[in-house]
Amino acid sequence: MAVAAFEKAGFIVLRQRGSHCLLFKKGAPLLVIPVHSRDLKIGLLKKEIKKSGLTEEEFRALL
């Protein structure tokens, strides 16, 4: 679900190796999202949202 939201924001799945998905967008740092669990820990999700340059409200709108 989080990966799909980041894809809507312009990130592309660079690769998925094991249980982690690497997302890439030009001008933004790589995002690493675990896909082995349905629920992400809130701290990790907030960190990746901040790293992506989105606000939490913008991310919620993409869900």
C-alpha positions as CSV (number, residue, x, y, z in Angstrom):
1,M,0.0,0.0,0.0
2,A,2.8,2.4,0.9
3,V,4.7,1.5,-2.2
4,A,1.7,2.2,-4.4
5,A,1.3,5.7,-2.8
6,F,5.0,6.5,-3.4
7,E,4.6,5.4,-7.0
8,K,1.7,7.8,-7.4
9,A,4.1,10.5,-6.2
10,G,6.4,9.7,-9.0
11,F,8.8,7.2,-7.5
12,I,9.5,4.0,-9.5
13,V,10.4,0.6,-8.1
14,L,14.1,0.2,-8.8
15,R,14.2,-3.3,-7.5
16,Q,12.8,-5.7,-5.0
17,R,15.3,-7.9,-3.3
18,G,14.1,-10.2,-0.6
19,S,11.5,-8.5,1.5
20,H,12.5,-4.9,0.7
21,C,11.5,-2.6,-2.1
22,L,13.9,0.2,-3.3
23,L,12.1,3.2,-4.8
24,F,13.8,5.8,-6.9
25,K,12.9,9.3,-8.1
26,K,15.3,11.8,-9.7
27,G,16.4,14.4,-7.2
28,A,15.3,12.4,-4.2
29,P,17.1,9.9,-2.0
30,L,16.4,6.2,-2.4
31,L,13.5,4.9,-0.3
32,V,13.6,1.4,1.3
33,I,10.2,0.0,2.1
34,P,9.8,-3.4,3.7
35,V,7.1,-5.4,2.0
36,H,7.2,-8.5,4.2
37,S,4.6,-7.2,6.5
38,R,1.2,-5.5,5.8
39,D,1.7,-3.0,8.6
40,L,4.7,-0.7,8.6
41,K,6.0,0.7,11.9
42,I,4.9,4.3,12.2
43,G,8.4,5.6,12.8
44,L,9.8,4.0,9.7
45,L,6.9,5.2,7.5
46,K,7.2,8.8,8.8
47,K,10.9,8.7,8.1
48,E,10.5,7.6,4.6
49,I,7.7,10.1,4.0
50,K,10.0,12.9,5.2
51,K,12.9,11.6,3.1
52,S,10.7,11.6,0.0
53,G,9.9,15.3,0.4
54,L,6.2,14.7,0.9
55,T,4.2,15.9,3.9
56,E,2.1,13.4,5.8
57,E,-1.1,15.0,4.4
58,E,0.2,14.7,0.8
59,F,1.0,11.0,1.5
60,R,-2.4,10.3,3.0
61,A,-4.1,11.8,-0.1
62,L,-2.1,9.4,-2.3
63,L,-3.4,6.3,-0.4
